[in-house]
Structure formats: structure tokens, C-alpha cells
């Protein structure tokens, strides 16, 4: 409400709504004029469609391909709770969304997964492309996904508070240190679904230089996932 951004670039992971195990792109960028949210089979309420910004999407896609990223271009795209719920928390009330969006979907489901180092490079390439766009827009970047959590297997309910807090600390001042983890190391430290940390790394990579931590909190409720939230702002 204070910053009033024009555009939200959202790094998230699809949970089987738009992509499934038979076709799972490593990185997919939305280039649609509209993105609809759909029920994922659990009775989740659907939300008002999100408005896209195709010109910016194509600029990002062309810039990424020029930077030797092989991305999937989606001129039609459904977005699931990994995208829609953070948007609803940032802009509550429903109705018409005050921002246009560019979804950036990262594979955290079907191995082999992109490494944290590769996701950092994706974020940096996106950040350069955003800075080079010739329209004066205020952009907020969002990285959404779980820190440590595991939903199945012998470690179901696994949460590593110390690791989560370390990640939230380093993503401010030393994000590249997180890129040294391999995917197996992330699974060991954060659980099978804790690899969603790579979405945070993509978002942080889009922010050039040093950042200031405006807000942060971390909470472990009575469930099998913890909850973390951070607001960062580039230092001018």
C-alpha cells in the first residue's frame, strides 16, 4: 500500500495444476495477458484473474534466452496456491488486483532440479533484464515457497528451525553462500519440499547489490510446516 508497485514478478513452484510429472519445465515464464487461478482438488477458493503484462514478459523471455537460459514460454498459464495465496496476503480483499504480474515457475518437484547456483544466476539475469526495460515501472519481486518442511515419508513433519533462520539471515547479506548447497544437501537439511528455498534465491538474485531488511518474522505453528516472511529493499 505504501510502495504502490506497478508489477509483481513472482518466483514460485507449480504444484501440479499447470504442469505435471509428464511435462515439467525447469523454468517457465508467463507471457499471457491474464492468469487464472483454479481449484486444485482440495476445495481451495478460486480468485479473480491476475492481469499480465505481455510486453515485459517477452522482454524478460528474450533477455533470458540471450543469456543462454532455455525457458518455457507460456502464452496460456494457470497459477496455483504457490502464486495466488502470497498475492492474496499482500493485497487482501480480492477484486481487481492493483498490480500486473509475471509468473516465473521453478521446478522443485521432478528431479533433476535446478541447483541453487543456477537459480541465483536466473535471478541475476532477470534483475538485469528488469533494469534494462525501457518503461518506467515500479516492480516488486516475490519469492514464495516453503523453507524446511517434508510432507511424506519417514521424516514427514520435519522442520529445521536453525537452518531456516540461517537462510533468512544469509539471504540478506550473503545470499551467494546459499548457492553452495547441492539439491541433496538441501533435502537433508530442509526436507524433501524444503528445496523450495530456491524460489527465495531467484527473488533475491533479482535485487542488485546490498539490501536492507525492512521486516522479518518466523513462526512454527502446530502443523508440519513453519512460516517465514521477509521484506527486503534495495539500498539506493
C-alpha positions as CSV (number, residue, x, y, z in Angstrom):
1,X,0.0,0.0,0.0
2,X,2.9,2.4,0.7
3,X,5.1,1.5,-2.2
4,X,2.3,1.0,-4.8
5,X,4.2,-1.2,-7.3
6,X,3.0,-1.4,-10.9
7,X,4.2,-5.0,-11.4
8,X,4.9,-8.1,-9.3
9,X,7.4,-10.7,-10.7
10,X,6.7,-13.8,-8.7
11,X,9.1,-16.7,-8.4
12,X,7.1,-19.8,-7.3
13,X,6.7,-23.5,-8.0
14,X,3.7,-25.2,-9.6
15,X,2.1,-28.0,-7.6
16,X,0.6,-30.0,-10.4
17,X,-2.1,-27.5,-11.6
18,X,-0.4,-26.2,-14.7
19,X,2.5,-28.7,-15.0
20,X,2.7,-32.3,-14.0
21,X,5.3,-35.1,-13.9
22,X,4.9,-35.9,-17.6
23,X,5.8,-32.3,-18.6
24,X,7.8,-30.4,-16.1
25,X,9.9,-27.5,-17.4
26,X,12.9,-26.4,-15.3
27,X,12.0,-22.7,-15.7
28,X,8.7,-21.4,-17.2
29,X,7.8,-17.7,-17.8
30,X,4.3,-16.5,-18.3
31,X,3.6,-14.3,-21.3
32,X,-0.1,-14.1,-21.1
33,X,-2.5,-11.1,-20.8
34,X,-4.3,-12.9,-18.0
35,X,-3.6,-15.7,-15.5
36,X,-6.5,-17.7,-13.9
37,X,-6.4,-19.5,-10.6
38,X,-8.1,-22.9,-10.4
39,X,-9.2,-25.3,-7.7
40,X,-6.5,-27.9,-7.2
41,X,-8.9,-30.5,-5.9
42,X,-8.9,-29.5,-2.3
43,X,-11.8,-27.0,-2.3
44,X,-9.4,-24.0,-2.4
45,X,-11.4,-20.9,-3.4
46,X,-10.5,-19.5,-6.8
47,X,-9.6,-15.9,-7.1
48,X,-10.1,-13.1,-9.5
49,X,-7.9,-13.5,-12.6
50,X,-4.5,-11.8,-12.5
51,X,-3.6,-9.3,-15.2
52,X,-0.4,-9.9,-17.1
53,X,2.0,-7.5,-18.8
54,X,3.0,-9.3,-22.1
55,X,5.4,-6.7,-23.3
56,X,7.5,-7.0,-20.1
57,X,7.2,-10.8,-20.1
58,X,8.5,-11.0,-23.7
59,X,11.4,-8.7,-22.8
60,X,12.3,-10.9,-19.9
61,X,12.0,-14.1,-22.0
62,X,14.1,-12.7,-24.9
63,X,16.7,-11.5,-22.4
64,X,16.9,-14.9,-20.7
65,X,17.3,-16.7,-24.0
66,X,20.0,-14.3,-25.0
67,X,21.7,-15.1,-21.6
68,X,21.6,-18.8,-22.6
69,X,18.7,-19.8,-20.4
70,X,16.4,-22.4,-22.0
71,X,13.0,-21.3,-20.7
72,X,9.5,-22.5,-21.5
73,X,7.3,-19.6,-22.7
74,X,3.7,-19.9,-21.6
75,X,1.2,-17.8,-23.5
76,X,-1.6,-19.5,-21.5
77,X,-0.9,-20.4,-17.9
78,X,-2.8,-21.4,-14.8
79,X,-1.4,-20.4,-11.4
80,X,-1.9,-22.4,-8.2
81,X,-1.7,-21.6,-4.5
82,X,2.0,-21.2,-4.6
83,X,1.3,-18.0,-6.6
84,X,-2.1,-16.9,-5.6
85,X,-2.0,-17.1,-1.8
86,X,1.0,-14.9,-1.3
87,X,-0.6,-12.4,-3.7
88,X,-3.8,-12.5,-1.6
89,X,-1.8,-11.9,1.6
90,X,-0.1,-8.9,0.1
91,X,-3.2,-7.4,-1.5
92,X,-6.1,-8.7,0.6
93,X,-9.7,-8.1,-0.2
94,X,-10.0,-9.7,-3.6
95,X,-11.5,-7.9,-6.5
96,X,-9.3,-6.2,-9.1
97,X,-5.6,-6.7,-8.4
98,X,-3.7,-3.3,-8.3
99,X,-0.6,-4.8,-9.9
100,X,0.1,-6.7,-13.2
101,X,2.1,-9.9,-12.8
102,X,4.8,-12.0,-14.4
103,X,4.9,-15.6,-13.1
104,X,8.3,-17.3,-13.0
105,X,7.7,-21.0,-12.3
106,X,10.7,-23.0,-11.0
107,X,10.7,-26.8,-10.9
108,X,11.0,-28.1,-7.3
109,X,9.0,-31.3,-7.9
110,X,10.5,-33.6,-10.6
111,X,14.2,-34.4,-10.3
112,X,16.7,-33.4,-11.6
113,X,16.0,-30.0,-10.0
114,X,17.9,-26.7,-10.8
115,X,20.6,-26.1,-8.3
116,X,20.6,-23.1,-6.0
117,X,23.6,-21.7,-8.0
118,X,21.6,-22.0,-11.2
119,X,18.6,-20.3,-9.6
120,X,20.8,-17.5,-8.4
121,X,22.0,-16.9,-11.9
122,X,18.4,-16.9,-13.2
123,X,17.6,-14.2,-10.6
124,X,20.6,-12.1,-11.6
125,X,19.6,-12.4,-15.3
126,X,16.1,-11.4,-14.5
127,X,17.3,-8.5,-12.5
128,X,19.5,-7.2,-15.4
129,X,16.5,-7.6,-17.8
130,X,14.2,-5.6,-15.5
131,X,16.8,-2.8,-15.1
132,X,17.1,-2.7,-18.9
133,X,13.4,-2.4,-19.6
134,X,12.6,0.9,-21.3
135,X,9.3,1.6,-19.5
136,X,9.4,3.3,-16.1
137,X,7.7,0.8,-13.8
138,X,7.9,0.2,-10.1
139,X,8.5,-3.5,-9.6
140,X,8.2,-5.7,-6.6
141,X,9.8,-9.2,-6.8
142,X,8.3,-12.0,-4.7
143,X,9.9,-15.4,-3.9
144,X,7.4,-17.8,-2.5
145,X,7.7,-21.3,-1.2
146,X,8.5,-23.3,1.9
147,X,11.6,-23.3,3.9
148,X,12.2,-26.6,5.8
149,X,9.3,-29.0,5.5
150,X,8.6,-32.6,4.4
151,X,5.1,-33.8,3.7
152,X,5.7,-37.6,3.4
153,X,7.9,-40.5,4.2
154,X,9.7,-41.3,7.5
155,X,10.6,-37.6,8.0
156,X,7.1,-36.3,7.5
157,X,6.7,-33.1,9.6
158,X,10.4,-32.4,9.6
159,X,11.3,-28.8,10.4
160,X,14.9,-27.5,10.9
161,X,14.5,-24.1,12.6
162,X,18.2,-23.4,12.9
163,X,18.6,-23.9,9.1
164,X,15.6,-21.8,8.3
165,X,16.8,-18.9,10.5
166,X,20.3,-19.2,9.0
167,X,18.9,-19.0,5.5
168,X,16.8,-15.9,6.4
169,X,19.9,-14.2,7.8
170,X,22.2,-15.0,4.9
171,X,19.7,-14.2,2.2
172,X,20.0,-10.6,3.3
173,X,23.8,-10.1,3.5
174,X,25.4,-13.2,2.0
175,X,22.9,-14.8,-0.4
176,X,25.6,-16.4,-2.6
177,X,26.7,-18.6,0.3
178,X,23.3,-20.4,-0.1
179,X,24.2,-21.3,-3.7
180,X,26.9,-23.6,-2.5
181,X,24.3,-26.2,-1.3
182,X,23.6,-29.1,-3.6
183,X,20.0,-30.3,-4.0
184,X,20.7,-33.5,-1.9
185,X,22.2,-31.3,0.8
186,X,19.1,-29.1,0.8
187,X,16.9,-32.1,1.1
188,X,19.0,-33.4,4.0
189,X,18.9,-30.0,5.8
190,X,15.4,-28.8,4.9
191,X,13.3,-31.8,3.9
192,X,12.1,-33.0,0.6
193,X,10.0,-30.0,0.0
194,X,12.4,-27.6,1.6
195,X,14.1,-27.3,-1.8
196,X,11.5,-24.5,-2.4
197,X,14.2,-22.2,-0.9
198,X,15.4,-21.9,-4.5
199,X,12.4,-19.6,-5.2
200,X,13.7,-17.2,-2.5
201,X,17.1,-17.3,-4.1
202,X,15.7,-16.4,-7.5
203,X,13.9,-13.4,-6.0
204,X,16.9,-12.3,-4.0
205,X,19.0,-12.6,-7.2
206,X,16.8,-10.0,-8.9
207,X,17.8,-7.4,-6.3
208,X,21.0,-5.7,-7.4
209,X,23.7,-5.1,-4.7
210,X,23.0,-4.7,-1.0
211,X,19.6,-4.8,0.5
212,X,18.0,-3.6,3.8
213,X,15.8,-5.9,5.8
214,X,12.6,-3.9,6.4
215,X,10.7,-6.8,8.1
216,X,11.2,-10.4,9.0
217,X,9.4,-13.0,11.1
218,X,9.5,-16.8,11.6
219,X,6.9,-18.9,13.3
220,X,6.4,-22.6,13.8
221,X,2.6,-23.2,14.2
222,X,1.0,-26.5,15.3
223,X,1.4,-28.1,11.8
224,X,4.0,-29.7,9.7
225,X,5.4,-26.5,8.1
226,X,7.0,-23.4,9.5
227,X,6.1,-19.9,8.3
228,X,8.6,-17.3,7.3
229,X,8.2,-13.8,5.8
230,X,10.7,-11.2,4.8
231,X,10.5,-7.8,3.2
232,X,13.8,-6.5,1.7
233,X,14.5,-3.2,0.0
234,X,17.5,-2.4,-2.3
235,X,19.9,0.1,-0.8
236,X,20.0,3.1,-3.1
